[in-house]
Amino acid sequence: MAARRYSIVLADRTSGVVRRGTVSLWPALTGAAMLFALPVLVGLGARWSAQAAIADLGRSNAALQMENSSYRQATGQLTTQLTSLQTAVDALGIQAAVDPAASRAMDRLPAGLRSRAMGGGSVLGGLPPALGGAFSGQETTFGALRDLLTVLEDRLDIVRNGVERRQALAAATPSIWPVVGWLSSPFGTRRDPFTGGRDFHPGLDISADAGVAVHAPADGVVASAASSGNYGNLIVLDHGYGITTRFGHLSKFASRAGDPVRRGDIIGYVGSTGRSTSAHLHYEILLNGQLTNPLKLLAGR
């Protein structure tokens, strides 16, 4: 069956010209349908595109939330580490301060003894080479910062150990006068009070009244407290780090072998036992077994 055809007549009233056009029904309907369907298709396409974009945004949002949570956790860890480091630095600032007199005396110790007591070498060093590339590759900034803080904590532990060693050495360095009195005989060559000849005096003679308290010049342990020939009643203190002190001619002991003592503790009393002409304290210092002039280490010298 032949398709229906329709004529469209257009007439110009002014000129009387008439124009005719012929249109087939189904092609016309098809064209009209396509005109109406185009906006619908465009709308559907826009909707599908919007849904895909929203889905992508949702996935991105979830990833950002996870990353944000990770950053918050990492920030919390860094804050804890920084607080710990600040506390350690503050504590080191307090611990690093030693008694000025002890510090001056410690500076006069032989370099070899100080180096051995402090452990030798520098307590600080550069960052490990492995950390140099921590900010490249797949390492995150927070990961690199955590590594850096860990290294700093390790360095602080080393510094803390050095500070503790310095404190211990300062406490063990004889830096105060062991008795209140006046210097009657110095360290070195002198005239022997018994023979009148030249003699080497291995310590200081500090004159004082009998019974005056003798104090430990530094922290240590009583190595011995007994009568010892010309020294009379003798106390020997071991301060560690190769430092030893001797106290002779005591009238009596206030400590015994094995007792721990702190700087300023009373260990005995002035007397005139042994080879002595009057009440006084004979005081010696040995560094690594070698006699040294006690005046080098006494405060104020």
C-alpha positions in Angstrom: 0.0 0.0 0.0 1.4 3.4 -1.0 2.4 5.7 1.8 0.2 8.6 2.4 1.4 11.9 1.3 0.3 15.3 2.5 0.6 18.7 0.8 1.5 21.9 2.7 0.3 25.1 1.0 1.8 28.5 1.7 0.1 31.6 0.2 1.3 35.2 0.1 -1.7 37.4 0.5 0.1 40.4 -0.8 1.4 38.9 -4.1 -1.0 36.0 -4.3 1.9 33.6 -4.9 1.1 30.1 -3.7 3.8 27.5 -2.7 3.2 23.8 -2.2 5.2 21.2 -0.5 4.6 17.5 -0.2 5.4 15.6 3.0 5.2 11.8 3.6 3.5 10.9 6.9 6.0 8.4 8.4 9.1 10.3 7.6 7.5 13.4 9.1 6.5 11.5 12.3 9.9 10.0 12.5 11.6 13.4 12.3 9.2 14.8 14.8 9.9 11.9 17.2 13.6 12.4 16.8 13.2 16.1 17.6 11.4 15.3 20.8 13.7 12.4 21.7 16.9 14.4 21.4 16.5 16.5 24.5 15.5 13.4 26.5 18.6 11.5 25.3 20.7 14.5 26.1 19.2 14.7 29.6 19.7 11.0 30.2 23.3 11.3 29.1 23.9 14.2 31.4 22.3 12.3 34.3 24.5 9.3 33.7 27.6 11.5 33.5 26.6 13.3 36.7 26.1 9.9 38.5 29.5 8.7 37.3 31.1 12.0 38.6 29.3 11.7 41.9 30.5 8.1 42.3 34.1 9.3 41.5 33.7 12.1 44.1 32.5 9.5 46.6 35.5 7.3 46.1 37.8 10.3 46.3 36.1 11.5 49.5 36.5 8.0 51.0 40.2 8.0 50.1 40.7 11.5 51.5 39.0 10.5 54.7 41.3 7.5 55.1 44.3 9.7 54.3 43.1 12.4 56.7 42.7 9.8 59.4 46.2 8.5 58.7 47.6 12.0 58.9 45.8 12.7 62.2 47.3 9.5 63.6 50.8 10.3 62.3 50.4 13.9 63.6 49.5 12.5 67.0 52.5 10.2 67.0 54.8 13.1 66.0 53.3 15.3 68.7 54.0 12.6 71.3 57.6 12.2 70.1 58.1 16.0 70.0 56.8 16.3 73.6 59.1 13.4 74.7 62.0 15.1 73.0 61.2 18.4 74.6 61.0 16.8 78.0 64.4 15.0 77.4 66.0 18.3 76.3 64.7 20.1 79.4 66.0 17.3 81.7 69.4 17.4 79.9 69.6 21.1 80.5 69.1 20.5 84.2 71.4 17.5 84.4 74.2 19.2 82.4 74.7 21.8 85.1 77.4 20.6 87.5 78.9 22.4 90.5 81.3 25.1 89.1 84.1 24.2 91.6 83.8 20.5 90.6 83.8 21.5 86.9 86.9 23.6 87.3 88.6 20.7 89.2 87.5 18.2 86.6 89.0 20.4 83.8 92.4 20.1 85.5 92.3 16.3 85.4 94.7 14.6 82.9 93.2 14.4 79.4 93.6 10.7 79.2 91.7 10.2 82.5 88.9 12.5 81.4 88.6 10.8 78.0 88.4 7.4 79.5 85.8 8.5 82.1 83.7 10.1 79.4 83.8 7.1 77.1 86.0 8.8 74.5 85.0 10.2 71.1 82.2 12.6 70.3 78.7 12.0 71.5 77.2 13.7 68.5 77.4 12.8 64.8 75.7 13.4 61.6 72.5 11.8 60.5 72.9 8.3 59.0 73.2 8.2 55.2 70.0 6.1 54.9 68.1 9.1 56.1 69.4 11.4 53.4 66.9 9.9 50.9 64.0 9.7 53.2 62.2 12.5 51.5 62.4 10.9 48.1 60.9 7.8 46.5 57.8 6.2 48.1 58.5 7.6 51.6 55.9 10.0 52.8 56.8 13.2 54.6 55.4 12.0 57.9 57.3 8.8 57.6 60.5 10.7 57.0 59.8 13.0 59.9 59.2 10.0 62.2 62.5 8.5 61.0 64.2 11.9 61.8 62.7 12.1 65.2 63.7 8.5 66.0 67.3 9.4 65.0 67.1 12.5 67.2 65.9 10.4 70.1 68.8 8.0 69.7 71.2 11.0 69.6 69.6 12.3 72.8 70.1 9.0 74.5 73.8 9.2 73.6 74.0 12.8 74.8 72.1 11.9 78.0 74.7 9.1 78.6 77.5 11.6 78.1 75.9 14.1 80.5 75.5 11.4 83.1 79.2 10.4 82.7 80.2 14.0 83.1 78.1 14.4 86.2 79.6 11.2 87.7 83.1 12.3 86.9 82.4 15.8 88.4 81.0 14.1 91.6 84.1 11.8 91.8 86.6 14.7 91.3 88.2 15.9 94.7 87.3 19.6 94.6 86.9 20.8 98.2 89.3 21.1 101.1 88.9 18.0 103.3 89.4 19.9 106.5 89.2 23.5 107.8 92.7 24.6 108.7 95.9 26.1 107.2 98.5 24.7 104.9 101.6 23.9 106.9 103.5 21.8 104.2 102.9 21.8 100.5 103.3 19.1 97.9 106.8 18.5 96.6 110.3 19.0 97.9 110.6 20.2 101.5 112.8 20.0 104.7 112.0 16.9 106.7 110.7 17.9 110.1 112.4 15.0 111.8 115.8 14.8 110.0 116.1 18.4 108.7 117.2 17.0 105.3 115.6 17.5 101.9 112.6 15.3 101.4 109.8 14.7 98.9 106.4 15.4 100.4 103.7 13.4 98.5 100.7 15.5 99.6 99.5 18.4 101.6 99.8 18.9 105.4 96.8 20.9 106.7 97.1 21.9 110.3 94.0 21.8 112.4 93.1 21.1 116.0 92.8 17.5 117.0 89.3 16.2 116.6 88.3 18.5 113.8 86.1 16.7 111.2 87.7 15.5 108.0 85.3 15.5 105.0 85.3 13.5 101.8 86.3 15.8 99.0 84.3 13.8 96.4 81.9 10.9 96.1 83.5 7.5 96.4 83.9 4.3 98.5 86.1 3.7 101.5 88.7 1.4 100.2 90.4 1.0 103.6 90.4 2.5 107.1 93.2 1.1 109.2 96.6 1.9 110.8 99.3 2.2 108.2 102.9 2.8 109.5 104.1 6.4 109.1 100.6 7.5 108.0 99.1 6.4 111.3 95.4 6.0 111.1 94.8 6.1 107.3 91.6 6.3 105.2 91.8 5.6 101.5 88.9 6.6 99.3 88.4 5.1 95.8 86.4 7.6 93.7 86.5 5.6 90.5 87.9 6.6 87.1 91.4 6.0 88.5 91.1 8.7 91.3 92.2 7.8 94.8 92.6 10.0 97.9 94.4 9.3 101.2 93.9 10.9 104.6 96.6 10.3 107.2 97.4 10.8 110.9 93.7 10.6 111.9 92.8 10.5 115.6 89.8 8.2 114.8 87.7 6.9 112.0 84.1 7.9 111.2 83.8 5.4 108.4 85.0 1.9 107.6 86.0 -0.1 104.5 83.2 -0.6 102.0 81.2 2.5 103.1 79.9 4.7 100.3 80.5 8.4 100.9 79.3 11.6 99.2 81.2 14.8 98.9 81.2 16.6 102.3 80.5 13.5 104.4 82.6 13.2 107.6 85.0 10.2 107.2 87.3 10.8 110.2 88.9 13.3 112.6 92.2 15.2 112.7 94.9 13.6 114.9 98.7 13.1 115.2 99.1 9.3 114.8 102.0 7.8 113.0 105.0 9.8 111.9 103.8 13.2 113.0 105.0 16.2 115.1 101.6 17.8 115.7 97.9 17.5 114.9 97.3 17.8 111.2 95.8 16.0 108.2 98.1 14.6 105.6 96.1 14.6 102.3 97.2 12.9 99.0 95.6 12.5 95.6 96.5 9.8 93.1 95.4 9.8 89.4 95.9 6.5 87.7 98.3 5.6 90.5 100.4 8.7 90.1 100.7 11.3 92.8 99.5 14.8 91.9 99.4 18.1 93.7 96.0 18.4 95.4 96.1 22.1 95.0 95.5 21.7 91.3 92.0 20.3 92.0 91.0 22.3 95.1 88.3 24.9 94.6 89.4 28.4 94.3 92.9 27.5 93.1 
